[in-house]
C-alpha cells in the first residue's frame, strides 16, 4: 500500500476510535513529520489551520460573510402622470429600492431611490394637466441616488406608494375629506338664526379685514400642500359679505392674491380710521408634529376684549381644540391705532386641522363665527372707547 494511503487509513481508524472514546480520555495524535510533509502540511502549525467551520466568530476575516454581489444600478427612464392626474408612475429598467417621507425643508413628499440614476433621455413629467399635483422635481443627488419630490395641490393628500412590479413605483394622491364630528354649519347668505344681533345703521362702523400673506408669500404650507392663503383668501371675502349684509362697512387690506407688506396693511387701516382690525392666518409647526392642532387668538394692549369675544365665538362654533387667547408683539397689532387681533385658525401641519381647513364647509363655519363675533363686539362696545 502506498505510504499516503496507509497514513490516511490509519488516521481514519484512530479518529473513529477517539470519537467513540469518552471525551475525558481523548489524547492528542502525533503525526510523523514525513507523512505530514507528504500532505504539504507544516508539522509546526496548530491543527486549527485545518479546521473547517461555519462559525464566523472563528474566522479572522469575516467581511466576505456579509457581502453580496452588488446589483446593477437601475436607470430611471421616465416619470409619468396618469390621465386622471392622481397617480405618479416612476419607471426604470431594473428593480427599484426606495424609501419615502415628507421633506421638512420643502414640505414636499420625497421619494429617495437608491442605487439608481437618471437616464440621459429621462422624460420629465408635465403637471399642467393635473389638478392633484402642484409640482414634481427630480434630482440626481449623488452618483447612485435619485430624489423625486412631489408637492400635492391644495386639498390633496399623499396616499400609498406601491410597487406593481419591481421596476415600477406608483404614488397615489387623494382629495381631502373632512373627518370627525364637526358642528352643523349655518349655511346661507346671512347670519339669520345667530341671535338678535340687529343691523349696524348707516355703515357707521368700519372693520379692516386683513387676509394674511399673499402673492409671492403663500404663508404656512402644510399637509397635502395646503397653504395659508388657500384658507384666508376665500374666507376674507365671505366674512366681508356677511358683515356688509348686517350694515357694517368692511375694507380689506387686499382684495386679490397680491404681495403686500406689513407696513402697507397698517398704513391703510390707520388712514381709513378703522374701528377694528382683524387679521386672518393659519398656523404651522414641524411636519413631524401632526398632533398639534387648535385655534389661537392674539392681541396687543387694547385688543383684549375683541380677542376674547372672537375666540369664544370660534370655539363655540368649531368645538376647538382651544389653544387660548394670548398677547403678542406682531407688527400689525402694535402699529394699528384701533383694537386689533390676529386669528390663527388652525394648523395646516396638524392632522385634524388640515382636514378641516381644507373643507369649504368647515371654512364656512369659521367665517360665520368670525362675523358673528365681530357683530357681538360692535353691538356691545361701539361706539365707545373700545371701538
C-alpha positions in Angstrom: 0.0 0.0 0.0 1.5 3.5 -0.8 2.6 5.4 2.3 0.0 8.2 1.9 -2.9 5.8 1.6 -1.7 3.9 4.5 -1.4 7.0 6.6 -4.9 8.2 5.7 -6.4 4.8 6.6 -4.6 4.7 9.9 -5.6 8.3 10.7 -9.3 7.5 9.9 -9.2 4.5 12.2 -7.7 6.5 15.0 -10.2 9.3 14.7 -13.1 6.8 14.8 -11.7 5.3 18.0 -11.2 8.7 19.5 -14.8 9.7 18.7 -16.1 6.5 20.4 -14.0 7.0 23.5 -15.1 9.3 26.4 -14.0 12.9 25.9 -12.1 12.9 29.2 -9.8 10.2 27.8 -9.1 11.8 24.4 -5.4 12.2 23.7 -3.5 14.2 21.2 -2.4 12.5 18.0 1.2 12.6 17.0 1.7 12.5 13.2 5.2 11.7 11.9 6.6 14.5 10.0 7.3 12.7 6.8 3.7 11.8 6.4 2.6 15.3 7.2 5.0 16.7 4.6 3.6 14.3 2.1 0.3 16.2 2.5 2.2 19.5 2.3 1.3 20.3 5.9 3.8 22.0 8.2 4.0 19.9 11.3 4.8 23.0 13.4 1.3 24.5 12.6 -1.5 24.0 15.0 -4.4 21.7 14.0 -6.8 24.7 13.8 -5.2 25.5 10.5 -7.1 22.5 9.1 -10.4 23.3 10.8 -13.5 23.9 8.6 -16.2 25.8 10.4 -19.4 27.8 9.7 -19.0 29.8 12.9 -18.0 33.2 11.8 -16.5 34.0 15.2 -13.7 31.7 14.4 -12.8 33.2 11.0 -10.3 36.0 11.1 -11.7 37.8 8.1 -15.5 37.9 8.3 -16.1 40.5 5.6 -17.0 38.0 3.0 -19.8 36.7 5.1 -21.8 39.9 4.9 -21.1 40.9 1.3 -23.3 40.1 -1.6 -22.7 40.8 -5.2 -23.7 44.5 -5.9 -26.8 44.7 -8.0 -26.6 46.7 -11.2 -27.6 50.4 -11.0 -31.2 51.0 -12.1 -31.8 53.6 -14.8 -34.9 55.7 -14.3 -36.3 56.3 -17.7 -39.4 58.4 -17.1 -41.9 59.7 -14.5 -45.5 59.7 -15.8 -48.8 61.1 -14.5 -51.8 59.1 -15.3 -54.7 60.5 -17.4 -56.8 61.0 -14.2 -53.9 63.1 -12.8 -54.0 61.5 -9.4 -51.2 58.9 -9.8 -47.4 59.3 -10.3 -45.6 56.4 -12.0 -41.8 56.1 -11.8 -40.4 53.7 -14.5 -37.0 52.1 -14.6 -35.1 49.3 -16.4 -34.3 47.3 -13.2 -35.8 46.7 -9.7 -36.0 49.9 -7.6 -35.1 50.3 -3.9 -36.9 53.3 -2.4 -37.9 54.9 0.9 -40.3 57.8 1.1 -41.1 60.5 3.7 -42.0 64.2 4.0 -39.2 66.6 3.3 -39.1 69.2 6.1 -37.2 71.8 4.1 -39.6 71.9 1.0 -42.6 70.4 2.7 -43.0 68.1 -0.3 -43.3 64.3 -0.3 -39.9 62.9 -1.1 -39.1 59.5 -2.7 -35.5 58.5 -2.3 -34.4 55.9 -4.8 -31.1 54.3 -4.0 -28.7 52.5 -6.4 -30.3 54.4 -9.3 -29.5 57.1 -11.9 -31.5 59.2 -14.3 -31.4 58.2 -17.9 -29.8 60.5 -20.4 -33.2 60.6 -22.1 -35.1 61.0 -18.9 -38.7 62.3 -19.5 -39.7 64.9 -17.0 -43.4 64.9 -16.0 -45.8 67.6 -17.1 -48.0 68.6 -14.2 -50.1 71.2 -16.1 -52.9 68.9 -16.7 -53.1 67.5 -13.2 -55.4 69.2 -10.6 -53.9 67.0 -7.9 -50.2 67.9 -8.3 -48.6 71.3 -7.8 -45.2 70.3 -9.0 -42.7 67.4 -9.3 -38.9 67.9 -9.1 -36.3 65.2 -9.8 -32.7 65.4 -8.8 -29.6 63.1 -9.0 -28.3 63.9 -5.5 -25.2 61.7 -5.9 -23.8 59.1 -8.3 -26.2 56.4 -7.1 -29.2 58.3 -5.6 -32.2 59.9 -7.3 -34.6 62.1 -5.3 -38.2 62.7 -6.5 -40.2 65.4 -4.7 -43.9 65.6 -5.2 -45.9 68.6 -4.0 -49.7 67.9 -3.8 -52.1 70.6 -4.8 -54.2 72.2 -2.1 -56.8 69.9 -0.5 -54.9 66.9 -1.9 -53.2 64.3 0.3 -50.5 61.8 -0.4 -51.8 58.2 -0.5 -50.0 54.9 -0.6 -46.8 54.3 -2.6 -47.0 50.8 -4.3 -44.7 48.7 -6.4 -46.8 47.0 -9.0 -43.7 45.5 -10.5 -40.0 45.5 -9.3 -39.1 48.3 -11.8 -42.3 50.4 -11.3 -43.3 52.7 -8.4 -46.8 54.1 -8.2 -47.8 57.0 -5.9 -51.4 57.7 -5.2 -52.9 61.2 -4.5 -56.3 61.7 -2.8 -58.5 64.6 -2.1 -59.0 65.6 1.5 -62.3 64.8 3.2 -63.2 66.4 6.5 -63.4 63.8 9.3 -64.5 63.9 12.9 -67.7 65.4 14.4 -67.9 69.0 13.2 -70.6 71.3 14.3 -73.6 71.7 12.0 -72.7 74.6 9.8 -75.0 77.5 9.5 -75.0 77.9 5.7 -76.9 80.5 3.8 -76.3 84.1 2.7 -76.6 85.8 6.1 -76.4 85.4 9.9 -80.1 84.8 10.5 -80.7 82.4 13.3 -77.5 83.5 15.1 -79.2 85.6 17.7 -80.8 89.0 17.5 -77.7 90.9 16.5 -79.5 93.6 14.6 -78.2 95.7 11.8 -75.5 98.4 12.3 -77.2 101.6 10.9 -75.7 103.8 8.2 -72.4 101.9 8.0 -71.1 103.8 11.0 -68.6 101.1 11.9 -65.5 100.3 9.7 -63.9 97.0 10.0 -60.5 96.5 8.4 -60.1 92.8 7.4 -56.6 91.6 6.7 -56.1 88.3 4.8 -52.5 87.4 5.9 -49.6 86.9 3.4 -50.5 86.7 -0.3 -48.8 86.9 -3.7 -45.3 85.6 -3.6 -45.7 84.7 0.1 -48.1 81.7 0.5 -47.7 81.8 4.2 -47.6 78.4 6.0 -47.7 75.3 3.9 -48.6 72.0 5.5 -50.1 68.6 4.9 -51.1 67.9 1.4 -49.6 71.2 0.2 -52.4 73.1 1.9 -51.3 76.7 2.2 -52.3 79.6 4.4 -53.6 81.7 1.5 -55.8 78.8 0.3 -57.7 79.3 3.6 -57.7 83.0 4.4 -58.3 84.4 0.8 -61.8 82.9 0.3 -62.7 83.3 3.9 -61.9 87.0 3.9 -64.4 87.6 1.1 -67.1 85.5 2.8 -66.7 87.4 6.1 -66.9 90.7 4.3 -70.1 89.7 2.6 -71.6 88.5 5.9 -70.7 91.7 7.7 -71.9 94.1 4.9 -75.3 92.3 4.9 -75.6 93.4 8.5 -74.7 97.1 7.8 -71.0 97.0 8.6 -68.6 98.7 6.2 -65.6 96.4 5.5 -62.3 97.5 4.0 -59.9 94.7 3.0 -56.2 95.3 3.0 -56.0 93.3 -0.2 -58.9 92.1 -2.5 -56.8 89.7 -4.5 -53.8 87.5 -4.1 -51.1 90.1 -4.2 -47.9 90.6 -2.2 -48.4 93.3 0.5 -46.0 94.5 3.2 -47.0 94.7 6.9 -46.3 98.4 6.8 -48.8 98.9 3.9 -51.5 97.0 5.8 -51.1 99.1 8.9 -51.0 102.3 6.9 -54.3 101.5 5.2 -56.0 100.7 8.5 -54.9 103.9 10.1 -55.6 106.0 7.1 -59.3 104.9 6.8 -59.6 105.3 10.6 -61.0 101.8 11.1 -62.8 100.9 14.3 -61.4 97.4 14.4 -58.6 95.4 12.7 -58.9 91.7 12.2 -56.0 89.7 10.6 -56.7 86.2 9.4 -54.0 83.5 9.5 -53.4 79.7 9.7 -50.7 78.3 11.9 -47.9 75.8 11.3 -45.3 73.8 13.1 -42.9 71.0 12.1 -44.4 68.4 9.7 -43.3 65.8 12.3 -45.9 67.2 14.8 -49.3 66.4 13.2 -50.6 66.1 16.8 -50.5 69.9 17.3 -53.9 71.4 16.4 -56.1 74.2 17.6 -57.2 77.8 17.4 -55.2 80.7 18.9 -56.1 84.4 19.1 -53.6 87.2 19.7 -53.9 90.8 20.7 -51.7 93.7 22.0 -52.8 96.2 24.6 -56.3 97.5 23.5 -57.5 94.4 21.6 -58.0 92.0 24.6 -61.8 92.2 24.7 -62.1 91.9 21.0 -59.8 88.9 21.0 -61.8 87.2 23.8 -65.1 87.8 22.0 -63.9 86.4 18.7 -62.1 83.5 20.3 -65.1 82.4 22.2 -67.3 82.6 19.1 -64.8 80.4 17.2 -64.5 77.8 19.9 -68.3 77.6 20.4 -68.8 77.1 16.6 -66.0 74.6 16.0 -65.6 72.7 19.2 -61.9 73.5 19.4 -59.2 72.4 20.1 -58.7 75.6 22.1 -55.2 76.9 22.4 -56.3 80.1 24.1 -56.0 83.9 23.9 -52.5 85.3 24.0 -50.6 88.6 23.8 -48.0 89.1 21.0 -46.0 91.9 19.6 -46.9 91.3 16.0 -46.3 94.3 13.8 -49.9 94.7 12.7 -51.0 94.6 16.3 -48.5 97.1 17.7 -48.8 99.7 15.0 -52.6 99.9 14.3 -54.4 102.7 16.2 -57.6 100.7 16.9 -58.4 97.4 18.8 -56.7 94.7 16.7 -56.5 90.9 16.8 -54.7 88.3 14.8 -56.6 84.9 14.4 -54.7 81.7 13.9 -57.5 79.5 12.7 -55.7 76.1 12.9 -52.5 74.3 12.0 -52.0 73.4 8.3 -49.5 70.9 9.7 -52.0 69.3 12.1 -53.6 66.1 11.2 -57.0 67.2 12.5 -56.8 70.9 11.5 -55.5 70.2 7.9 -58.5 68.0 7.1 -60.9 70.6 8.5 -59.3 73.7 6.9 -59.3 72.0 3.5 -63.0 71.6 3.7 -65.1 74.6 2.4 -67.9 73.7 4.7 -65.7 74.0 7.7 -64.3 77.3 6.5 -68.0 78.5 6.3 -68.3 77.6 9.9 -65.2 79.7 10.7 -66.4 82.6 8.6 -69.7 82.8 10.2 -68.2 82.5 13.7 -65.8 85.4 13.0 -68.6 87.6 11.6 -70.9 86.8 14.5 -68.1 87.6 17.0 -67.4 90.9 15.3 -71.1 91.9 15.4 -71.4 90.9 19.1 -68.4 93.1 19.9 -69.7 96.0 17.9 -73.1 96.0 19.5 -71.6 95.9 23.0 -68.7 98.3 22.7 -69.2 100.5 19.6 -69.4 103.4 19.6 -67.2 103.9 22.7 -63.7 103.9 24.0 -63.1 100.3 22.9 -64.2 100.8 19.3 
